[in-house]
Amino acid sequence: MKALLLDIEGTLAPLDFVHGTLFPYSAERMADFVANNFNALSVTIELLASEARSDPDADDRIDFGSPGEVAEYLNELIARDRKSTALKEIQGRIWRSGFENDELTAPLFDDVPGALARSHGRGELIAIFSSGSILAQKLFFSHTTSGDLSGLVDAYFDTTTGPKREPSSYIKIAEMLGIGPADIFFISDMLAELDAAAAAGMRTALALRPGNAVINDPGPHRCIGTLDDLE
């Protein structure tokens, strides 16, 4: 193994931190943030409008020139847990102030800091692939309950690389890392993501963490309770 490719929520950190802390934090501040930064968000809002045109659940009467309607639509996407690139970019900017002001700290499962440090020490490349924006990922690892672990992470990937359930995304990541897929170990709590990575030629493992959905049939994927199980 030359590289670890890791999901975050349900793999390195509890699911409830994202859904119970990060999502409400951004939703509560969304209206003010959009109103106060509307002009600066113009490119992201254009992307949001483009995404909405292909979203069958989006109201085609949304006025993307209205800060209030944009914020309301963004909060609807949060409530539906949509993997919108535009939403993730805006959430990342909101979370930045929370992390930098010590209002947010990322909890990690107990085994994670040590396992990442050992992997790093062996010369293995550590990369992250999350639906959260790269900005949010960097903030996460810079402000964990175990301190600043950003020095252990070599690369970050988000949905700008491609959907997490498409094999092409994992092929692209392998190419960007300069490592053959067979030498990359991808770990996630989502079977569809593991299936996509396996189809791309990567080795895979299903994370069985507290709070994760119960999966009775992991298929061809190895099951691990902690990152230590890889050693």
N, C-alpha and C positions, 0 to 999 in steps of 0.2 A: 504494500500500500504506500502510495506516494502522497496522497492528499485525502483529507476529510472534507466533505461537503455537508453542511449541517443546516437543518431547519432550526428555527428558534422556538416558537410557541409549541408546547407539548413535547419538545425534544430537549432543549436546554433550560427552559423556564416553564413554570406552570401556565396552563391555558388561561386560568382565571386572572392572571396579571394583565393579559391583553384585553380580555372581554370585560373584566370587572374593574380595571383601573385605567388603562390607557384609552380605551374607547370612550368611557364616560368623561374622562378628562378633556379629550378633544371636543366631544359633543357639547359640553357645557360652555366651551370658549369659542365655538365655531362662529356664531353670529358676530361677536365683537371682532374676532380676528379677520374675518372676511371683510367686514365693513371698514376696518382700519387699514387694510392692506389691499383693497380691491384693485387699484391700478397696477400695483406691483405683481398681482396674481394673474394678470391678463393672459399670459401664455398658458398657464395651468387651467384657467377657466375655459379657454378655447379648447383645450384637450378634453375637459370635462363635458363640454357641449357636444364634442365629436363622439365621445363614449355614449352619451345619452341617446344619440340618434340610433345607436344599435342596441339600446337597452329596451326590451319590450315592456318593462315595468315603469319606464320613465314617462312622466306626463309631458306630452309634446307642447304643452302651453307654458312650460317653464321659461321665464325671462332671464336669460343669462347675463343681461345687463343690469339686473337688480341684485344688489348684495344680499338682501333678505331672502329672495327666492333661491339664490345659489347656496346660501348657508342651509336653508331648509332641505334642499335636495341632497346636499352633502351629508346631513344628519340622517336622512332616509337611507342613504347608502351604508352608513355606519350601522344602522339598525338591522339592515339586511345582510350585513357582513360581506358586502361586495368587494371584490379585489380590484378596485378601480385605481389605476395608476395616478390619476389626478387627485383623488381623495388621499391616497397614501402620501403624496408629496405635501399636501396641505397639513395633514396630521403630523408629519415629521417636523414641520416648522412650528406647530403648536407645542409639540412635545419637547422641542429643543429648549424652550423657556422653562418648562417644568423640570427637566433634568438639570439644566444649568443653575436653576434657583433652588435645587435640592428638594423640590416638591415631589419628584419622582426618582425612584431608585429601582433598578431592574433586579428582581430576585432570580437566582440561579439554583438549580438543583445542586445538592451538596457535592456530588461527584464531579461537576463540570469544571471548576477552576483547576483542580489537580490534573484531571485527564487532559485538558487542553494544554497545560504546561508541559506535561510529559510528551505529548504528541509533538509539540513545538520543539522540545529538546531533542527529539529523535530526527529532527529535520523534515518532518512531514508538513506539508502545506495545509493550512486551515482556511477554509472558505465558508461563507455563509450564503444561503439562498433562501430568502424570505419574501413574502408578499408585502411586508413593510418596506418603505423606501430605504435606500442606502443611507440617507441622512439619519433616519430613525435607527437603523442597525448600528451605525457608528456611535450614536448617543447611548444606545442600550449597553454596548460593551465598554463604553467609557465611564459609565455610572452604575456599576453593579453592586450588589451587597458584598462582593468580595473585592471591591475597588475597581481601578481602571485596568481592564483586561484587553484593551484594544491592541496592545503590542503583540498579542498572541494570534491575532487574526490577520491573514495575508490578503484576503480579497472578499469583496461583498458583491452580491448580485440580487437584483429585485426584478419586478415584473417588466422593467424596460428591456431585460434580456429575453423575456418570453414567458408564457404561462407555465406554472409549475407542474401542470399535468400533461405537458407536451414533450415527447422525447427530443424534439429539435432544440429545446431550451438547454437540455443537459449536454447535448452534442456541442452546442455553442459554448457552454461554460468550459467544457474540456478543452476546446480549441483555444479559448482565451487564457486558460491556465497553462497551456502547453504541455498537458499531461494526457496520456491515453485514457479513455473511459474506464478500462479494466483496472487501472491503477488508482481509481477514485472510489471512496466508500461514502455513499450518501445515506444519511440517517434522517428519518422523519416519522411523524406519527400518522401520516396520511397514506393509505394504500395506493391511491391513484397517483400520488407523486412518486412513490417507490416503483410502481409499475412503469411509469414514464422513464425514470432513471435507468431501470433495468433494461428497458427496450433500447436505451442508448448505449448499453454495454457496461454500465457502472455496477459495482457491487452495492448491495443494499441491506439495510437493517431497519426493522420497525421498532420505534421507541415505545416501550410499555411503561409509561409514567403515571403516577397518581393523578387522577382527574381526567385522564384521556378516555376516549370512547373505547368500550370493550370490543375487541376484534377477535372473533372466534376462529377465523380462517385467514392467516397471514399469507397464504399462498406460498410462493417460493422464497419469501423474504425471511431472513434470519430475525429472531426476536431478541431484544436486549432490554434489561431493566435499567442499566446505567451505562455510561460510556466506558466504564472499567471493564465491562463484559467483552469489549473488543480486544483486550490485551491478553 
